[in-house]
Structures are given as structure tokens and as C-alpha cells.
Amino acid sequence: MPSDVAAAVARPGALSRSMALLRSQGLGVVLGQLTVLLLAVGSIVLVATSEGASQNVGMDDLRAFFVEPAWAHLWLYALVPVMSLYALNTFLGTVDEVMTKWEAGLRSPRAYAATLLHVGFLFALLAHLVGGLTNQEGRPVMIGGTFVSLGDGRSARVVSLEIPRLPTGAALQVYATLELREPDGRTHTDVVSYNDPLSRGLGSELFILAKQGSPSQPMVMLRHRHAPGNPIGLVGAALMGLGTLLMWRRFV
């Protein structure tokens, strides 16, 4: 039938237009603005409902939003499809950009600087997703002058504790020197401070300084955090850093 022939002819054109829309820069701008708006709404809602619907939400854990669904978290539920479409838009646009440049004969790494930024952004999204669904808080470990198991095959003890102070007497920073003993018996030292945790596996296993004693009674409490998304985030940061470096001549 003529109508069937017309539909068959029109179908590839409709598919092409849909793909063009999905990878279009305009759609990316709209989705980016929606993402910012929803995150802004979420930051307000989380504070306003911190003693209610959001009381079990902590750090970047996404699971708490779905264990007990709440109307207050509609911003997060809307953010999931928006960011999924945003990721698809970025992926399709990046693939199209690479193919276009390659077919045009562009082989210089500098020509693909923006591509690296886009791929790094996708890795960053993936890192947040993996982290939000799989991050876990382990039991805190109290460490003193004798070796204590960290729970991952290693053990540690505090060698020294330094606490530089401001003129007012307030602690400026804390530096705890730990002696670590590996499963094979080898030992080495590492320094833990606030914002500088004991790290392993490219940040997938973290022991974060939570409390400390005094230099005369050196002891620390480390909070164990399992964070599988961190290595993925590091890859994304490296790609974005390389992309920025390749674009440097455009900025100077």
C-alpha cells in the first residue's frame, strides 16, 4: 500500500531527526540548566527536611532516597532521568564530534581536547552513580601505641601525633604518623591528617581521621569508608586535566 511505502521512507528520516535532537548542543544546554536547577532545589529541601524525610540521607549515598521514598525527594527522582538523558546527549555528541573530525582528516591531539573534557565528564557522572549506590561506611578503628587491625589485612599503630596551633590555642591541623604493617610483615610509615586520609586502591578504601588524642597520649580514631567510585572519578579528573592542558593555548 502507498501509505506503507511512505511510512517506510519517512521512518529513517524521523530516526535521523531524533538522533540529531538527542545529540544536539541545545538539548545539552537545557539539560545542564535543569540539572543545576534541580540540584539547587535539592540543597534547599535537604536542609528544610533534615529532621524529617531527609534525616537518613548522608553524604553521597543515593540508596537512602529509595529505601523510604518521599514527596520531598521529587527533585532527586526527576534528576535521575534528566541526568541520564544528559549523559546520553554528551555521549552521542562526543561520538559524532570524533567521527566528524576524524573523517575531516584531523589527527592532532589538540583537536580532541574538548572530547577529552566530555569523556571526563561522563566518567565523573559514572563515579557519582557508582559511589552513590555502593559506598559503605565501615566500623571506626581506634589506634594507639600498639598494632591494631584495620580490617583489610593490615594493622597500624600511632608513632607520633603533632597538633600545630593558632595563637588563640585552637588546633590548626593534626598530623598523625602511623606505622603500617602489611599482611606479608613489611612495615612502612604514613601520615594522616584532616583532609588527607589513609588511602588504598586509588582511593577505593579510605581511613579518614575522625578524632585524635594529645601528643602526650597519641591515639587516633579512623573512620573506614569503602568508596569504589573514587578510582573512576580519578580517571575522569585525569581526562579533564589532559583536555584542559591541550586547550591551554586557547586561553593564553
Phi, psi and omega in degrees: 000146181303322182296324179293320178296317180297320180294321180295323179289321184286333186300313178300323179295319179295320179296319179297319179293322179295317178296320179297321179293317183297328182259006185289148179294325180299316178296322178298320179295316180298315181293323177297318178294320177296321179298313179299316181298314181294322177294323178295316177299318180298320180297325178287316182295320181299320179290316183293332183247024183298336179254010180231250185297333184257014185293336180263002179278126181222135177051233185253024181282113180276341186296328182298334181288338186251345177295315177231085181303142181218150178299330181296342183257019178302328179300322180288319179295326176286330182293329182300305179293326180296313182286331175296315178293325177297317178295318178297317178301315180295317181297310181295319178296323180292316178299316180297320180295316180296314181297319180296314181293320181294317179293335177279358177089012180280119182239353180292133177304329181296332180292342183251020180298312180297326178299318178297322177297318181294317179294320176299322177297319178296320177295323178296317177298316180297321179298317179294322180294310180298315179297317182295334182261341187235347180301142180221144175263122177271181179286137177295151182242126176264124185237132178236220184276353178245156184295133178232139180293136176273350179091000179239021182097345179258163173226159184212156172217155181275125177270316179204161181222119180245134181229085175299141184235154174283165177304334179283348182099349179288145180293128177277320181195167178231130177237112179252118177271119181250143169260122183254137177244119182283165180302331180274004177098348179293146178235151175202167182250154177211152181249129179246137176215174176295134184072009176219078185283170170284120189239148178212149178063046180057035177089005179286339174234121183235140171241106191262132179295123182247318180215161178214159176270224180235161179304329179283335176230074186293119174202153178220155171246123181252135177263120184275127180230122175268116189226079182297341181283342184298315178300323178294319177297324178295321176298316178298317179297320179296318180294318179292324177295318178294319178297318178296321179296319180292334179271001190304322183295340178284340184264349183239000000 
